Amino acid sequence: MKLGPLNHVGVATPSITDSIAFWRDVMGATTVHEPFDMPTQGVKVCFVDTPNSQIELIEPLGEDSPIHGFLKHNPKGGQHHLCFEVPDIHAAKAEFEALGKRVLGEPRIGAHGTLIFFVHPKDMGGVLTEIMETPKDAH
């Protein structure tokens, strides 16, 4: 498995509106994309561009959201995951599984419209890791 580019850092937040203000007013972000709902994953998402990556703001859509559980333990929000790109999602999944890493579910469409999966943090040095197939129009 070759480490691909860092696509984004996922940041859980109880309020995307408040987080957008923070990233714009405190951190100086100039490009904040329009927030959108992902009901299949139970989240509202907003991407904030940085010079070499993105911040993915993630707000729960309800109590069934996996982000709701994270915020229960971290009520002010915080870093949720790191996302790295790979050229072939199915090959990457097979490689992680061959290494004995716990892949959390089957590849599914993520917020960038490309296939993703997550690897359990206990198998990744304590960091929830998202693996994302590089969008065909990127790089």
FENSULTA-V52286 format. One record per helix or strand of 3 or more residues. SS is the DSSP state (H for helix, E for strand). FROM is the first residue (numbers start at 0). TO is the last residue. If there is no record, write none. Layout:
BEGIN
SS,FROM,TO + SS,FROM,TO
END
This chain:
BEGIN
E,5,11 + H,15,25 + E,35,37 + E,42,48 + E,53,59 + H,65,72 + E,77,85 + H,88,97 + E,102,108 + E,114,118 + H,120,122 + E,128,132
END
